[in-house]
Amino acid sequence: MPSIASTRPASAPTAAAPTARRDRLHTVDNPRKSVPLTVVTGLFTLYCLLPLGWLLVNATKSQPDFASTFGLAPGRSFALWDNIGAVFRYQDGIFSRWLLNTLLYVVVGATVSTFLAALGGYALAKLRFSGKRLFLFVVLGSIAVPGIALAIPQFLLFARLGITNTPLAVLLPCFVNPFGLYLMWVFAAEAVPTDLLEAAKVDGAGELRTFLRIALPMLAPASVTVLLFSFVSIWNNYFLPLIMLKDPDWYPLTIGLNEWNKLGSTAGNGALIQNLVVTAALLTIVPLIVAFLSLQRYWQSGLSLGAVKG
């Protein structure tokens, strides 16, 4: 018959085994759930979605319902399609012109700024040239400077050049994206193999051809991320067009809707105009939602690749 001392070591591993298995289950792929963190995340999500829900509910109300109901209370009738039609008919359809202006600023500005950021980031990551460190410090320092601080100097410069109240006054500042340049530099340093670039140069490819044919396709995830950031920034840009543009025919949606909002606070039919402003505001966020959902897998991989590579 075995002694008590001989049986104790055999029982110890069986008691610790469930704990060890539980510790192994909570890994990076299967993290431990935190109830307080889940509650805080849920509250933050509710905080972000509440304005969108208010906008969606009030955009479906008719003018009498909009004036008589408040908050998230639904109206007596569903008038979303009538409100959308009224938005495009109001003031001879100037909303369509503002929408086309915004698309012009966004498509041209985001595309050019993304290409320039990819070109500069590739050069900083893979090329050697004098003053590279100084230029890098300038780029990092410019990220900390808010764009609103540069609006007045840009206006004075463009006024000297005679290009204020033109699309160029809005587009030219959008072409410079220091944060996008920094993001492309970090991405290119890890995603573009130096050996592949050297092999292309041995085969006779120049710098521009090497960038366009080899480096640029590899920078696609980061390019989509920078493109989306530029898209949102230009789409929501307010202060720069406000001081650069005086002609309503060149207004973007942000300035145009603000003009409607000011008109609604002074005109006799303020409830009608405010109803149109709410519906128009809902229409302005639809392209942003579509862009993020359609390009979700690209920009998520662009944001996470740097961490995976590191």
ChimeraX commands (.cxc) that place a marker at each C-alpha (Angstrom):
marker #1 position 0.00,0.00,0.00 radius 0.5
marker #1 position 1.55,3.35,-1.07 radius 0.5
marker #1 position 2.23,5.91,1.60 radius 0.5
marker #1 position 0.56,9.31,1.88 radius 0.5
marker #1 position 3.83,11.09,1.02 radius 0.5
marker #1 position 4.15,9.14,-2.22 radius 0.5
marker #1 position 0.66,10.11,-3.38 radius 0.5
marker #1 position 0.98,13.90,-2.80 radius 0.5
marker #1 position 3.21,14.71,-5.85 radius 0.5
marker #1 position 0.79,12.89,-8.14 radius 0.5
marker #1 position -2.18,15.02,-6.99 radius 0.5
marker #1 position -0.46,18.41,-7.38 radius 0.5
marker #1 position -0.34,18.51,-11.20 radius 0.5
marker #1 position -4.00,17.53,-11.47 radius 0.5
marker #1 position -5.00,20.55,-9.36 radius 0.5
marker #1 position -2.87,22.98,-11.38 radius 0.5
marker #1 position -3.79,21.51,-14.77 radius 0.5
marker #1 position -7.15,23.31,-15.21 radius 0.5
marker #1 position -5.53,26.64,-14.30 radius 0.5
marker #1 position -2.69,26.05,-16.75 radius 0.5
marker #1 position -5.16,25.13,-19.50 radius 0.5
marker #1 position -7.19,28.29,-18.80 radius 0.5
marker #1 position -4.04,30.41,-18.98 radius 0.5
marker #1 position -3.12,28.87,-22.30 radius 0.5
marker #1 position -6.58,29.56,-23.70 radius 0.5
marker #1 position -6.28,33.35,-23.15 radius 0.5
marker #1 position -3.81,34.26,-25.88 radius 0.5
marker #1 position -3.56,37.10,-28.39 radius 0.5
marker #1 position -6.06,35.32,-30.65 radius 0.5
marker #1 position -8.40,34.58,-27.74 radius 0.5
marker #1 position -8.00,37.40,-25.18 radius 0.5
marker #1 position -9.59,37.43,-21.78 radius 0.5
marker #1 position -12.92,39.27,-21.79 radius 0.5
marker #1 position -13.20,42.33,-19.58 radius 0.5
marker #1 position -16.68,43.38,-18.49 radius 0.5
marker #1 position -15.75,47.01,-17.59 radius 0.5
marker #1 position -13.95,47.44,-20.93 radius 0.5
marker #1 position -16.94,46.02,-22.77 radius 0.5
marker #1 position -19.28,48.44,-20.99 radius 0.5
marker #1 position -17.05,51.43,-21.75 radius 0.5
marker #1 position -16.76,50.38,-25.39 radius 0.5
marker #1 position -20.52,49.99,-25.63 radius 0.5
marker #1 position -21.11,53.44,-24.16 radius 0.5
marker #1 position -18.60,54.99,-26.55 radius 0.5
marker #1 position -20.27,53.24,-29.50 radius 0.5
marker #1 position -23.66,54.53,-28.36 radius 0.5
marker #1 position -22.20,58.04,-28.04 radius 0.5
marker #1 position -20.92,57.87,-31.62 radius 0.5
marker #1 position -24.10,56.39,-33.11 radius 0.5
marker #1 position -26.59,58.62,-31.29 radius 0.5
marker #1 position -26.09,61.70,-33.54 radius 0.5
marker #1 position -26.37,59.48,-36.61 radius 0.5
marker #1 position -29.60,57.98,-35.29 radius 0.5
marker #1 position -31.00,61.45,-34.54 radius 0.5
marker #1 position -30.11,62.58,-38.06 radius 0.5
marker #1 position -31.68,59.53,-39.66 radius 0.5
marker #1 position -34.92,59.81,-37.67 radius 0.5
marker #1 position -35.38,63.54,-38.24 radius 0.5
marker #1 position -34.61,63.27,-41.95 radius 0.5
marker #1 position -37.67,61.04,-42.33 radius 0.5
marker #1 position -40.04,63.60,-40.82 radius 0.5
marker #1 position -42.26,65.94,-42.77 radius 0.5
marker #1 position -42.07,69.67,-42.11 radius 0.5
marker #1 position -45.02,69.73,-39.63 radius 0.5
marker #1 position -43.64,66.67,-37.81 radius 0.5
marker #1 position -40.17,68.22,-37.69 radius 0.5
marker #1 position -41.58,71.37,-36.09 radius 0.5
marker #1 position -43.84,69.55,-33.61 radius 0.5
marker #1 position -41.69,66.57,-32.52 radius 0.5
marker #1 position -38.32,66.55,-30.83 radius 0.5
marker #1 position -35.31,64.32,-30.58 radius 0.5
marker #1 position -35.60,60.66,-31.50 radius 0.5
marker #1 position -39.40,60.66,-31.54 radius 0.5
marker #1 position -40.58,59.45,-34.96 radius 0.5
marker #1 position -42.95,61.49,-37.09 radius 0.5
marker #1 position -46.47,60.58,-38.07 radius 0.5
marker #1 position -45.44,60.01,-41.70 radius 0.5
marker #1 position -42.34,58.80,-43.56 radius 0.5
marker #1 position -41.21,61.71,-45.74 radius 0.5
marker #1 position -37.56,60.88,-46.46 radius 0.5
marker #1 position -37.96,60.67,-50.24 radius 0.5
marker #1 position -39.99,63.88,-50.37 radius 0.5
marker #1 position -37.32,65.63,-48.30 radius 0.5
marker #1 position -34.54,64.41,-50.60 radius 0.5
marker #1 position -36.41,65.72,-53.62 radius 0.5
marker #1 position -36.95,69.07,-51.89 radius 0.5
marker #1 position -33.22,69.31,-51.12 radius 0.5
marker #1 position -32.30,68.94,-54.79 radius 0.5
marker #1 position -35.01,71.40,-55.91 radius 0.5
marker #1 position -34.36,74.16,-53.38 radius 0.5
marker #1 position -32.74,77.35,-54.76 radius 0.5
marker #1 position -32.78,76.02,-58.33 radius 0.5
marker #1 position -30.92,72.86,-57.37 radius 0.5
marker #1 position -27.79,74.49,-56.00 radius 0.5
marker #1 position -27.24,71.48,-53.73 radius 0.5
marker #1 position -26.26,69.46,-56.82 radius 0.5
marker #1 position -23.67,72.09,-57.70 radius 0.5
marker #1 position -22.25,71.98,-54.16 radius 0.5
marker #1 position -22.13,68.19,-54.32 radius 0.5
marker #1 position -20.23,68.26,-57.63 radius 0.5
marker #1 position -17.82,70.84,-56.23 radius 0.5
marker #1 position -17.13,68.65,-53.21 radius 0.5
marker #1 position -16.55,65.62,-55.43 radius 0.5
marker #1 position -14.12,67.67,-57.53 radius 0.5
marker #1 position -12.15,68.79,-54.47 radius 0.5
marker #1 position -12.15,65.30,-52.96 radius 0.5
marker #1 position -11.28,63.27,-56.05 radius 0.5
marker #1 position -8.54,65.56,-57.33 radius 0.5
marker #1 position -7.17,66.55,-53.92 radius 0.5
marker #1 position -7.15,63.06,-52.38 radius 0.5
marker #1 position -5.71,61.39,-55.49 radius 0.5
marker #1 position -2.87,63.89,-55.95 radius 0.5
marker #1 position -2.04,64.05,-52.24 radius 0.5
marker #1 position -1.93,60.24,-52.00 radius 0.5
marker #1 position 0.36,59.94,-55.01 radius 0.5
marker #1 position 2.69,62.65,-53.70 radius 0.5
marker #1 position 2.72,61.02,-50.25 radius 0.5
marker #1 position 3.60,57.65,-51.80 radius 0.5
marker #1 position 6.33,59.24,-53.90 radius 0.5
marker #1 position 7.82,61.12,-50.95 radius 0.5
marker #1 position 7.50,58.20,-48.54 radius 0.5
marker #1 position 9.25,55.89,-50.99 radius 0.5
marker #1 position 12.06,58.39,-51.46 radius 0.5
marker #1 position 12.56,58.84,-47.71 radius 0.5
marker #1 position 12.54,55.09,-47.09 radius 0.5
marker #1 position 14.60,53.78,-50.00 radius 0.5
marker #1 position 16.70,56.57,-51.52 radius 0.5
marker #1 position 19.80,58.30,-50.22 radius 0.5
marker #1 position 20.16,62.05,-50.70 radius 0.5
marker #1 position 21.67,64.99,-48.87 radius 0.5
marker #1 position 19.43,66.72,-46.34 radius 0.5
marker #1 position 17.27,63.65,-45.82 radius 0.5
marker #1 position 17.37,63.84,-42.03 radius 0.5
marker #1 position 16.56,67.55,-42.02 radius 0.5
marker #1 position 13.67,67.01,-44.40 radius 0.5
marker #1 position 12.37,64.22,-42.19 radius 0.5
marker #1 position 12.43,66.52,-39.14 radius 0.5
marker #1 position 10.50,69.13,-41.12 radius 0.5
marker #1 position 7.85,66.57,-42.04 radius 0.5
marker #1 position 7.49,65.36,-38.45 radius 0.5
marker #1 position 7.27,68.94,-37.20 radius 0.5
marker #1 position 4.63,69.89,-39.76 radius 0.5
marker #1 position 2.37,67.11,-38.49 radius 0.5
marker #1 position 2.08,68.98,-35.20 radius 0.5
marker #1 position 0.99,72.21,-36.93 radius 0.5
marker #1 position -2.81,72.37,-37.36 radius 0.5
marker #1 position -4.01,73.21,-40.82 radius 0.5
marker #1 position -6.18,76.04,-39.52 radius 0.5
marker #1 position -3.05,77.90,-38.43 radius 0.5
marker #1 position -1.84,77.99,-42.04 radius 0.5
marker #1 position -5.13,79.12,-43.58 radius 0.5
marker #1 position -4.55,82.87,-43.16 radius 0.5
marker #1 position -0.96,82.83,-44.56 radius 0.5
marker #1 position -2.20,80.72,-47.47 radius 0.5
marker #1 position -4.99,83.19,-48.14 radius 0.5
marker #1 position -2.55,86.11,-48.21 radius 0.5
marker #1 position -0.25,84.20,-50.56 radius 0.5
marker #1 position -3.07,83.14,-52.90 radius 0.5
marker #1 position -4.46,86.68,-52.89 radius 0.5
marker #1 position -1.09,87.90,-54.19 radius 0.5
marker #1 position -1.21,85.22,-56.88 radius 0.5
marker #1 position -4.82,86.08,-57.77 radius 0.5
marker #1 position -6.22,82.60,-57.37 radius 0.5
marker #1 position -8.60,83.19,-54.45 radius 0.5
marker #1 position -12.27,82.43,-55.13 radius 0.5
marker #1 position -11.18,79.65,-57.52 radius 0.5
marker #1 position -10.97,75.86,-57.07 radius 0.5
marker #1 position -7.17,76.09,-57.02 radius 0.5
marker #1 position -7.31,77.95,-53.71 radius 0.5
marker #1 position -8.95,74.87,-52.15 radius 0.5
marker #1 position -7.06,72.19,-54.07 radius 0.5
marker #1 position -3.45,73.33,-53.68 radius 0.5
marker #1 position -3.35,73.10,-49.84 radius 0.5
marker #1 position -4.97,69.66,-50.06 radius 0.5
marker #1 position -2.07,68.32,-52.11 radius 0.5
marker #1 position 0.29,68.52,-49.11 radius 0.5
marker #1 position -0.37,65.77,-46.55 radius 0.5
marker #1 position 2.44,65.48,-43.95 radius 0.5
marker #1 position 0.74,62.69,-42.02 radius 0.5
marker #1 position 0.17,60.71,-45.21 radius 0.5
marker #1 position 3.82,61.19,-46.14 radius 0.5
marker #1 position 4.92,59.92,-42.75 radius 0.5
marker #1 position 2.60,56.91,-42.97 radius 0.5
marker #1 position 3.86,56.03,-46.44 radius 0.5
marker #1 position 7.47,56.38,-45.29 radius 0.5
marker #1 position 6.95,53.94,-42.41 radius 0.5
marker #1 position 5.06,51.52,-44.65 radius 0.5
marker #1 position 7.56,51.65,-47.53 radius 0.5
marker #1 position 10.49,50.96,-45.20 radius 0.5
marker #1 position 8.97,47.57,-44.30 radius 0.5
marker #1 position 6.82,46.57,-47.28 radius 0.5
marker #1 position 9.17,47.27,-50.21 radius 0.5
marker #1 position 12.20,44.91,-50.32 radius 0.5
marker #1 position 15.45,46.69,-51.10 radius 0.5
marker #1 position 16.81,43.63,-52.94 radius 0.5
marker #1 position 13.91,43.75,-55.38 radius 0.5
marker #1 position 14.56,47.42,-56.14 radius 0.5
marker #1 position 18.26,46.75,-56.71 radius 0.5
marker #1 position 17.40,43.88,-59.05 radius 0.5
marker #1 position 15.16,46.19,-61.08 radius 0.5
marker #1 position 17.95,48.76,-61.36 radius 0.5
marker #1 position 20.37,46.06,-62.50 radius 0.5
marker #1 position 17.90,45.19,-65.26 radius 0.5
marker #1 position 18.07,48.81,-66.45 radius 0.5
marker #1 position 14.94,50.32,-64.86 radius 0.5
marker #1 position 15.17,53.96,-63.82 radius 0.5
marker #1 position 14.02,55.38,-60.51 radius 0.5
marker #1 position 10.60,56.49,-61.76 radius 0.5
marker #1 position 9.89,53.21,-63.53 radius 0.5
marker #1 position 11.02,51.24,-60.49 radius 0.5
marker #1 position 8.65,53.23,-58.32 radius 0.5
marker #1 position 5.67,52.95,-60.68 radius 0.5
marker #1 position 6.09,49.28,-61.64 radius 0.5
marker #1 position 7.41,47.72,-58.42 radius 0.5
marker #1 position 7.06,49.95,-55.35 radius 0.5
marker #1 position 3.68,51.53,-55.99 radius 0.5
marker #1 position 1.74,48.22,-56.22 radius 0.5
marker #1 position 3.33,47.11,-52.95 radius 0.5
marker #1 position 2.21,50.36,-51.33 radius 0.5
marker #1 position -1.45,49.74,-52.22 radius 0.5
marker #1 position -2.73,49.07,-48.65 radius 0.5
marker #1 position -1.07,52.18,-47.27 radius 0.5
marker #1 position -2.19,54.17,-50.32 radius 0.5
marker #1 position -5.82,53.25,-49.66 radius 0.5
marker #1 position -5.43,54.26,-46.01 radius 0.5
marker #1 position -3.94,57.64,-46.92 radius 0.5
marker #1 position -6.57,58.07,-49.62 radius 0.5
marker #1 position -9.39,57.54,-47.13 radius 0.5
marker #1 position -7.87,59.91,-44.59 radius 0.5
marker #1 position -7.48,62.56,-47.30 radius 0.5
marker #1 position -11.01,61.85,-48.52 radius 0.5
marker #1 position -12.51,62.48,-45.09 radius 0.5
marker #1 position -10.33,65.51,-44.40 radius 0.5
marker #1 position -11.19,67.26,-47.67 radius 0.5
marker #1 position -14.85,66.27,-47.53 radius 0.5
marker #1 position -15.23,67.80,-44.07 radius 0.5
marker #1 position -12.98,70.79,-44.76 radius 0.5
marker #1 position -14.74,73.96,-43.65 radius 0.5
marker #1 position -12.44,76.80,-42.62 radius 0.5
marker #1 position -10.20,76.82,-45.71 radius 0.5
marker #1 position -13.07,77.08,-48.26 radius 0.5
marker #1 position -14.75,79.62,-45.96 radius 0.5
marker #1 position -11.93,82.13,-46.29 radius 0.5
marker #1 position -10.91,81.25,-49.86 radius 0.5
marker #1 position -14.29,81.22,-51.62 radius 0.5
marker #1 position -16.87,83.97,-51.98 radius 0.5
marker #1 position -18.81,82.71,-55.00 radius 0.5
marker #1 position -21.62,80.31,-53.95 radius 0.5
marker #1 position -21.17,78.42,-57.21 radius 0.5
marker #1 position -17.80,77.12,-55.92 radius 0.5
marker #1 position -18.95,76.28,-52.38 radius 0.5
marker #1 position -18.47,72.73,-51.09 radius 0.5
marker #1 position -21.22,71.05,-49.12 radius 0.5
marker #1 position -19.88,72.17,-45.74 radius 0.5
marker #1 position -20.09,75.87,-46.61 radius 0.5
marker #1 position -23.35,75.52,-48.51 radius 0.5
marker #1 position -25.18,73.78,-45.69 radius 0.5
marker #1 position -23.92,76.38,-43.24 radius 0.5
marker #1 position -25.39,79.09,-45.48 radius 0.5
marker #1 position -28.72,77.27,-45.46 radius 0.5
marker #1 position -28.52,76.93,-41.69 radius 0.5
marker #1 position -27.95,80.66,-41.26 radius 0.5
marker #1 position -30.81,81.36,-43.67 radius 0.5
marker #1 position -33.09,79.09,-41.64 radius 0.5
marker #1 position -32.37,81.03,-38.44 radius 0.5
marker #1 position -33.41,84.35,-40.02 radius 0.5
marker #1 position -36.05,83.50,-42.62 radius 0.5
marker #1 position -39.75,83.21,-41.88 radius 0.5
marker #1 position -39.89,79.59,-43.10 radius 0.5
marker #1 position -37.11,78.49,-40.77 radius 0.5
marker #1 position -38.67,75.09,-40.03 radius 0.5
marker #1 position -38.70,74.20,-43.72 radius 0.5
marker #1 position -35.06,75.15,-44.24 radius 0.5
marker #1 position -33.92,73.37,-41.08 radius 0.5
marker #1 position -35.70,70.25,-42.27 radius 0.5
marker #1 position -33.83,70.53,-45.57 radius 0.5
marker #1 position -30.52,71.05,-43.75 radius 0.5
marker #1 position -31.02,67.88,-41.71 radius 0.5
marker #1 position -31.86,65.83,-44.81 radius 0.5
marker #1 position -28.93,67.33,-46.73 radius 0.5
marker #1 position -26.60,66.56,-43.82 radius 0.5
marker #1 position -27.69,62.93,-43.97 radius 0.5
marker #1 position -26.93,62.86,-47.69 radius 0.5
marker #1 position -23.44,64.26,-47.14 radius 0.5
marker #1 position -22.36,61.41,-44.87 radius 0.5
marker #1 position -23.57,58.64,-47.18 radius 0.5
marker #1 position -20.47,58.80,-49.46 radius 0.5
marker #1 position -18.19,58.59,-46.41 radius 0.5
marker #1 position -19.96,55.48,-45.13 radius 0.5
marker #1 position -19.88,53.85,-48.57 radius 0.5
marker #1 position -16.17,54.62,-49.00 radius 0.5
marker #1 position -15.21,53.15,-45.61 radius 0.5
marker #1 position -17.34,50.02,-46.01 radius 0.5
marker #1 position -16.20,49.30,-49.57 radius 0.5
marker #1 position -12.49,49.80,-48.80 radius 0.5
marker #1 position -12.55,48.43,-45.26 radius 0.5
marker #1 position -10.24,45.46,-45.76 radius 0.5
marker #1 position -7.64,47.57,-47.54 radius 0.5
marker #1 position -7.28,50.39,-45.01 radius 0.5
marker #1 position -7.41,48.00,-42.06 radius 0.5
marker #1 position -4.51,46.00,-43.50 radius 0.5
marker #1 position -2.65,49.23,-44.15 radius 0.5
marker #1 position -2.98,50.32,-40.55 radius 0.5
marker #1 position -2.02,46.95,-39.07 radius 0.5
marker #1 position 0.84,45.92,-41.33 radius 0.5
marker #1 position 3.36,48.16,-39.60 radius 0.5
marker #1 position 2.63,46.52,-36.25 radius 0.5
marker #1 position 2.82,43.01,-37.74 radius 0.5
marker #1 position 6.09,43.75,-39.49 radius 0.5
marker #1 position 7.59,45.26,-36.36 radius 0.5
marker link #1:1,2 radius 0.2
marker link #1:2,3 radius 0.2
marker link #1:3,4 radius 0.2
marker link #1:4,5 radius 0.2
marker link #1:5,6 radius 0.2
marker link #1:6,7 radius 0.2
marker link #1:7,8 radius 0.2
marker link #1:8,9 radius 0.2
marker link #1:9,10 radius 0.2
marker link #1:10,11 radius 0.2
marker link #1:11,12 radius 0.2
marker link #1:12,13 radius 0.2
marker link #1:13,14 radius 0.2
marker link #1:14,15 radius 0.2
marker link #1:15,16 radius 0.2
marker link #1:16,17 radius 0.2
marker link #1:17,18 radius 0.2
marker link #1:18,19 radius 0.2
marker link #1:19,20 radius 0.2
marker link #1:20,21 radius 0.2
marker link #1:21,22 radius 0.2
marker link #1:22,23 radius 0.2
marker link #1:23,24 radius 0.2
marker link #1:24,25 radius 0.2
marker link #1:25,26 radius 0.2
marker link #1:26,27 radius 0.2
marker link #1:27,28 radius 0.2
marker link #1:28,29 radius 0.2
marker link #1:29,30 radius 0.2
marker link #1:30,31 radius 0.2
marker link #1:31,32 radius 0.2
marker link #1:32,33 radius 0.2
marker link #1:33,34 radius 0.2
marker link #1:34,35 radius 0.2
marker link #1:35,36 radius 0.2
marker link #1:36,37 radius 0.2
marker link #1:37,38 radius 0.2
marker link #1:38,39 radius 0.2
marker link #1:39,40 radius 0.2
marker link #1:40,41 radius 0.2
marker link #1:41,42 radius 0.2
marker link #1:42,43 radius 0.2
marker link #1:43,44 radius 0.2
marker link #1:44,45 radius 0.2
marker link #1:45,46 radius 0.2
marker link #1:46,47 radius 0.2
marker link #1:47,48 radius 0.2
marker link #1:48,49 radius 0.2
marker link #1:49,50 radius 0.2
marker link #1:50,51 radius 0.2
marker link #1:51,52 radius 0.2
marker link #1:52,53 radius 0.2
marker link #1:53,54 radius 0.2
marker link #1:54,55 radius 0.2
marker link #1:55,56 radius 0.2
marker link #1:56,57 radius 0.2
marker link #1:57,58 radius 0.2
marker link #1:58,59 radius 0.2
marker link #1:59,60 radius 0.2
marker link #1:60,61 radius 0.2
marker link #1:61,62 radius 0.2
marker link #1:62,63 radius 0.2
marker link #1:63,64 radius 0.2
marker link #1:64,65 radius 0.2
marker link #1:65,66 radius 0.2
marker link #1:66,67 radius 0.2
marker link #1:67,68 radius 0.2
marker link #1:68,69 radius 0.2
marker link #1:69,70 radius 0.2
marker link #1:70,71 radius 0.2
marker link #1:71,72 radius 0.2
marker link #1:72,73 radius 0.2
marker link #1:73,74 radius 0.2
marker link #1:74,75 radius 0.2
marker link #1:75,76 radius 0.2
marker link #1:76,77 radius 0.2
marker link #1:77,78 radius 0.2
marker link #1:78,79 radius 0.2
marker link #1:79,80 radius 0.2
marker link #1:80,81 radius 0.2
marker link #1:81,82 radius 0.2
marker link #1:82,83 radius 0.2
marker link #1:83,84 radius 0.2
marker link #1:84,85 radius 0.2
marker link #1:85,86 radius 0.2
marker link #1:86,87 radius 0.2
marker link #1:87,88 radius 0.2
marker link #1:88,89 radius 0.2
marker link #1:89,90 radius 0.2
marker link #1:90,91 radius 0.2
marker link #1:91,92 radius 0.2
marker link #1:92,93 radius 0.2
marker link #1:93,94 radius 0.2
marker link #1:94,95 radius 0.2
marker link #1:95,96 radius 0.2
marker link #1:96,97 radius 0.2
marker link #1:97,98 radius 0.2
marker link #1:98,99 radius 0.2
marker link #1:99,100 radius 0.2
marker link #1:100,101 radius 0.2
marker link #1:101,102 radius 0.2
marker link #1:102,103 radius 0.2
marker link #1:103,104 radius 0.2
marker link #1:104,105 radius 0.2
marker link #1:105,106 radius 0.2
marker link #1:106,107 radius 0.2
marker link #1:107,108 radius 0.2
marker link #1:108,109 radius 0.2
marker link #1:109,110 radius 0.2
marker link #1:110,111 radius 0.2
marker link #1:111,112 radius 0.2
marker link #1:112,113 radius 0.2
marker link #1:113,114 radius 0.2
marker link #1:114,115 radius 0.2
marker link #1:115,116 radius 0.2
marker link #1:116,117 radius 0.2
marker link #1:117,118 radius 0.2
marker link #1:118,119 radius 0.2
marker link #1:119,120 radius 0.2
marker link #1:120,121 radius 0.2
marker link #1:121,122 radius 0.2
marker link #1:122,123 radius 0.2
marker link #1:123,124 radius 0.2
marker link #1:124,125 radius 0.2
marker link #1:125,126 radius 0.2
marker link #1:126,127 radius 0.2
marker link #1:127,128 radius 0.2
marker link #1:128,129 radius 0.2
marker link #1:129,130 radius 0.2
marker link #1:130,131 radius 0.2
marker link #1:131,132 radius 0.2
marker link #1:132,133 radius 0.2
marker link #1:133,134 radius 0.2
marker link #1:134,135 radius 0.2
marker link #1:135,136 radius 0.2
marker link #1:136,137 radius 0.2
marker link #1:137,138 radius 0.2
marker link #1:138,139 radius 0.2
marker link #1:139,140 radius 0.2
marker link #1:140,141 radius 0.2
marker link #1:141,142 radius 0.2
marker link #1:142,143 radius 0.2
marker link #1:143,144 radius 0.2
marker link #1:144,145 radius 0.2
marker link #1:145,146 radius 0.2
marker link #1:146,147 radius 0.2
marker link #1:147,148 radius 0.2
marker link #1:148,149 radius 0.2
marker link #1:149,150 radius 0.2
marker link #1:150,151 radius 0.2
marker link #1:151,152 radius 0.2
marker link #1:152,153 radius 0.2
marker link #1:153,154 radius 0.2
marker link #1:154,155 radius 0.2
marker link #1:155,156 radius 0.2
marker link #1:156,157 radius 0.2
marker link #1:157,158 radius 0.2
marker link #1:158,159 radius 0.2
marker link #1:159,160 radius 0.2
marker link #1:160,161 radius 0.2
marker link #1:161,162 radius 0.2
marker link #1:162,163 radius 0.2
marker link #1:163,164 radius 0.2
marker link #1:164,165 radius 0.2
marker link #1:165,166 radius 0.2
marker link #1:166,167 radius 0.2
marker link #1:167,168 radius 0.2
marker link #1:168,169 radius 0.2
marker link #1:169,170 radius 0.2
marker link #1:170,171 radius 0.2
marker link #1:171,172 radius 0.2
marker link #1:172,173 radius 0.2
marker link #1:173,174 radius 0.2
marker link #1:174,175 radius 0.2
marker link #1:175,176 radius 0.2
marker link #1:176,177 radius 0.2
marker link #1:177,178 radius 0.2
marker link #1:178,179 radius 0.2
marker link #1:179,180 radius 0.2
marker link #1:180,181 radius 0.2
marker link #1:181,182 radius 0.2
marker link #1:182,183 radius 0.2
marker link #1:183,184 radius 0.2
marker link #1:184,185 radius 0.2
marker link #1:185,186 radius 0.2
marker link #1:186,187 radius 0.2
marker link #1:187,188 radius 0.2
marker link #1:188,189 radius 0.2
marker link #1:189,190 radius 0.2
marker link #1:190,191 radius 0.2
marker link #1:191,192 radius 0.2
marker link #1:192,193 radius 0.2
marker link #1:193,194 radius 0.2
marker link #1:194,195 radius 0.2
marker link #1:195,196 radius 0.2
marker link #1:196,197 radius 0.2
marker link #1:197,198 radius 0.2
marker link #1:198,199 radius 0.2
marker link #1:199,200 radius 0.2
marker link #1:200,201 radius 0.2
marker link #1:201,202 radius 0.2
marker link #1:202,203 radius 0.2
marker link #1:203,204 radius 0.2
marker link #1:204,205 radius 0.2
marker link #1:205,206 radius 0.2
marker link #1:206,207 radius 0.2
marker link #1:207,208 radius 0.2
marker link #1:208,209 radius 0.2
marker link #1:209,210 radius 0.2
marker link #1:210,211 radius 0.2
marker link #1:211,212 radius 0.2
marker link #1:212,213 radius 0.2
marker link #1:213,214 radius 0.2
marker link #1:214,215 radius 0.2
marker link #1:215,216 radius 0.2
marker link #1:216,217 radius 0.2
marker link #1:217,218 radius 0.2
marker link #1:218,219 radius 0.2
marker link #1:219,220 radius 0.2
marker link #1:220,221 radius 0.2
marker link #1:221,222 radius 0.2
marker link #1:222,223 radius 0.2
marker link #1:223,224 radius 0.2
marker link #1:224,225 radius 0.2
marker link #1:225,226 radius 0.2
marker link #1:226,227 radius 0.2
marker link #1:227,228 radius 0.2
marker link #1:228,229 radius 0.2
marker link #1:229,230 radius 0.2
marker link #1:230,231 radius 0.2
marker link #1:231,232 radius 0.2
marker link #1:232,233 radius 0.2
marker link #1:233,234 radius 0.2
marker link #1:234,235 radius 0.2
marker link #1:235,236 radius 0.2
marker link #1:236,237 radius 0.2
marker link #1:237,238 radius 0.2
marker link #1:238,239 radius 0.2
marker link #1:239,240 radius 0.2
marker link #1:240,241 radius 0.2
marker link #1:241,242 radius 0.2
marker link #1:242,243 radius 0.2
marker link #1:243,244 radius 0.2
marker link #1:244,245 radius 0.2
marker link #1:245,246 radius 0.2
marker link #1:246,247 radius 0.2
marker link #1:247,248 radius 0.2
marker link #1:248,249 radius 0.2
marker link #1:249,250 radius 0.2
marker link #1:250,251 radius 0.2
marker link #1:251,252 radius 0.2
marker link #1:252,253 radius 0.2
marker link #1:253,254 radius 0.2
marker link #1:254,255 radius 0.2
marker link #1:255,256 radius 0.2
marker link #1:256,257 radius 0.2
marker link #1:257,258 radius 0.2
marker link #1:258,259 radius 0.2
marker link #1:259,260 radius 0.2
marker link #1:260,261 radius 0.2
marker link #1:261,262 radius 0.2
marker link #1:262,263 radius 0.2
marker link #1:263,264 radius 0.2
marker link #1:264,265 radius 0.2
marker link #1:265,266 radius 0.2
marker link #1:266,267 radius 0.2
marker link #1:267,268 radius 0.2
marker link #1:268,269 radius 0.2
marker link #1:269,270 radius 0.2
marker link #1:270,271 radius 0.2
marker link #1:271,272 radius 0.2
marker link #1:272,273 radius 0.2
marker link #1:273,274 radius 0.2
marker link #1:274,275 radius 0.2
marker link #1:275,276 radius 0.2
marker link #1:276,277 radius 0.2
marker link #1:277,278 radius 0.2
marker link #1:278,279 radius 0.2
marker link #1:279,280 radius 0.2
marker link #1:280,281 radius 0.2
marker link #1:281,282 radius 0.2
marker link #1:282,283 radius 0.2
marker link #1:283,284 radius 0.2
marker link #1:284,285 radius 0.2
marker link #1:285,286 radius 0.2
marker link #1:286,287 radius 0.2
marker link #1:287,288 radius 0.2
marker link #1:288,289 radius 0.2
marker link #1:289,290 radius 0.2
marker link #1:290,291 radius 0.2
marker link #1:291,292 radius 0.2
marker link #1:292,293 radius 0.2
marker link #1:293,294 radius 0.2
marker link #1:294,295 radius 0.2
marker link #1:295,296 radius 0.2
marker link #1:296,297 radius 0.2
marker link #1:297,298 radius 0.2
marker link #1:298,299 radius 0.2
marker link #1:299,300 radius 0.2
marker link #1:300,301 radius 0.2
marker link #1:301,302 radius 0.2
marker link #1:302,303 radius 0.2
marker link #1:303,304 radius 0.2
marker link #1:304,305 radius 0.2
marker link #1:305,306 radius 0.2
marker link #1:306,307 radius 0.2
marker link #1:307,308 radius 0.2
marker link #1:308,309 radius 0.2
marker link #1:309,310 radius 0.2
view
